[in-house]
Amino acid sequence: MIAEERRRKLMVALSKRGALSVAAASDLLGVSRMTVHRDLDALAAAGLLRKVHGGAVPIIAVPARPDIARPFTERQPAHAVAKEKIARHLAKVLAGARSLALDASSTVFCLAAVLKPLPGGGPSIVTNSVPLFQELQRRRAGFRVALTGGEPHPRTGSLVGPLVLRSVEGLHFDVAVFSAAGVMMETGTVYESTPEDAAVKQAFLARADRAILAVDKTKINFLAPYTSAVLRDFDLFVTEDGPQEVKKRRPALVRR
């Protein structure tokens, strides 16, 4: 197959899927990964796509799945059984933690139904999720809950922007817990659907002693436009099958 035909097929696949991994492209074309990288480099140089760790995404990112960068109320019902299992695993892992940073994902939201308070009150929870904050307040379960500053993202409803980053300066968390739009296991890259959410999660991650990534298995080996972390940044990787330890995370960037 000549280069022009390969690259045409790559662009067709990318437009259909919204993101394309090197491994998937290699299988699609029946060529080596080195050849795929060369083709992606050529297409990126022509301004037709953007290379990311492990593959490529469109210049203007198009969601490949309906739950990416969509309103919380649309994402929440997706893969509900898997998310509930993940929440139960997380609740066991988090027992005894006194300060938590929780993201605005629909996966982490499920913790509200199963997280147990500590004797005497707590844990202290900081989140950029308005739905999670409201749910924890409604349950009056003895948690101390704080909502970050920031502006609502127009699609996801999470609080984002410089005010979020300012509001967590000087804070410290026993554990940070968040989900992701996708995780490429081959490269260990963790992806987000928006740069704003990626920045918030990086801020939480930098201020936590331990970090947990929680995703249902449909997000494994799925690409999204923006990198938020790598797997070695986390202590545990949790799916509906349970928690798995990962390599020791690199030191936090901020300690205050």
N, C-alpha and C positions, 0 to 999 in steps of 0.2 A: 504494500500500500504506500503510495507516494505521500510526501509530507502534507501537501495541500488537502488531500482527502482525509488524512488523520486529523488535521486541525479543524476541518469542517465538522467532522463527527464529534470532536471535543466540544465545540461551541454549541452544537445541537444538544448534546447531553447536558451541558452546563445550563442551558436555557430551560430545559425540562426539570432538572433536579434542584436548581438554585445554588448548588455547590457540588464540587466534584473532587474526590480524593485521588491521589496518584495511583493508589492500589486499584481503585475502581476503573480508572482510565486505562491502566495497563491491561486489565482483564477485558475491557471493552474492545480495545484495539488489537490485542494479542501481540503487544510489543513490550520491550523492557521498560522498567521505570526510568532509566536514564533517558530513553527516547521520549517518554512522556514529559520529563522535566524540560528537555530541549524544546518540545513543542509548546509547552506552557510558557516558557521564557520568551519564545517568539511571539506568541499571542499577547503576552503582557507588554512587550516592547511596542506592539502595534496599538496598544490602548484598548484591547478587546476584552481583557479580563484582569483580575488582580490575583497574583500568587499569594498564598498564605502557607503556613506550615502544614505540610501534608497534602496540599492540593491547590485549588483555585476557587474563587467566587466571582460573580459578575462585578463589573465596575459599579453599577447600581444594583445593590443586593436585592434579589427577589426571593422571598421566603420559599423554601422548598417544601415546607410543611405548614399546615394552617395554624399551628399553635405558636409559631415563632414571631416575636414582636407583635403579638396580638393582645387585645384587652384581657385583663385578669379573668373576667367572667367567662371568656371564651376558652382560656387555657385551663381553668380549674377542673372542668369535667374530664379532660383528656387523660387517659391512662390512670383513672382514679384508683383502681384496685392496687396497681403497682405503687402509687404514691402513698396510699395508706399503709402498705407493708413497709415501705421505706421509713415512714414516720414512726412506726413501732420500733424498728431497729434503732433509729436515732434516739428515741426516748430512753432506751436502755443505755446507750453509749453516753448520753448526756447526764445521766443520774449523778448528782453531786456537783455538777458545774455551777459556779456562782455568778458568772457573768457571760452572757452570750451575745454574739452579733448574728442576726438572722437576716437573710436577704429577702427580696420581694418576689421570689418565685412561688408558683402554685404548689410545687413539691414541698418546700419548707413550710408553707402555710398549713399543711396537714399536721404539723407538730402541735398546733393549737389545741387539737382534740385529745392528744395523748401525753403531752409533757406534764410531768408531775412537779408540784412545788416542793421546795426544801422545807424541812422543819424550821419554824420561825419566820418563814417568808422567803421569797426569792424563787428562782434566780433573778438577777437583774438582766433585762433584755433590751437591746437596742436594735431597731430595725428601720429600714427605709420603705417598708410595706405598709401602706395605709390599711388595706384589708386585714392584715395580720394584727396590727396594732388594735384595730377596732374589735376583732374577734377575741383577743386576749383580755381586753377591757370588759367586754360583754360577759365573759366567763367568770370574771372576778375570782380567779383561781389562786390568788396570793402572789402573783408575779409582780415585780417592779418593771414596768414597760415604758420605754422612752422612744419617741419617734424622732428620727433625724430631721434636720431642716432640709430645704431643697424645693424643687419645683416638680410637679407631676409630669412624668413623661407622657406625651400626647397619645401613645398607643398602649404602653404597658401599665401605666398608672403608678409605677414605682416612683419614689422621690429621687431625683437625680440633680446633678449640677454642682457648682462650687460650694454651695451652702451645705450640701451633704458632707463633702470632704472636710470643710471647716468644722463641722459639728462633731466629727469623730477625732479631731486632733486632741491629743492628750489623754484619750481614753485607752483602756486596756481590757481585753476580753480573755477569759479562760479558753473559750472555743468560738470560732467563727464557722457558721454552717451556711453553705449556699449550693444552689444547683447551677446548671449551665445549659446552654442551647445545644452543645455537642461536645464530645470528647473523642479525639483521635488516639486510639490506644498505641498505634505504631510509633507516633511521634511524642505522645504524652501531652499533647496540646489541648487546652481547655478553651472553648469558644463561647462567645456571647453574641446575641443578635443585634445589640446596640452598643456603641462606644461608651455611652453614659453609664449603662449598667456595668460594663467591664471596669470602669474607673472606680465605681463604688465598691465593687467586690475586691479590687486590689487594695483599697483603703482599709477595708475590714480585715483582709488577710494579713496586712502588714502590722496590725495591732493585736494579733491573737497569739496566744501560746500554742494552741493546737488548732488545726483546720480540718474541716470535713467537707468533702464534695459528695453530694447526693443527687443521683440521676437515675431515672428509669432506663431500662436497657435499650429502648428505641433511640436514645441519644448517643449510644456508643458507636464510634466510627461514623459520626455525622459531623459535617463541616458547617460552620456559620461564619459570618464575615469578620468578627473581631476577636482577637486573642485576649483572654483575661488572666490566664495563669498556665502553669504546667503541673502535671500530676505530682511531681516531686515536691511541690509546695504544700501538699496535704499530708496529713497523718493517716486518714481513713478515706476510703472510697466506698460509698454505700449505694447499692442497688436494691431492688426488691428481693434479691437472693441473700442479702445480708451484707455486713461490713467486711472490707478487706483492708489489711494494712498495706501501705505503700512505702516506698523508700523515704527515709528521714528527710523532712522538708528542709530547705535551705533557711538560714536565719532570717527572722522578720526584718523588714527594711527599717521599721520605726520602733523604737522602744522609748517610751516617755513615762 
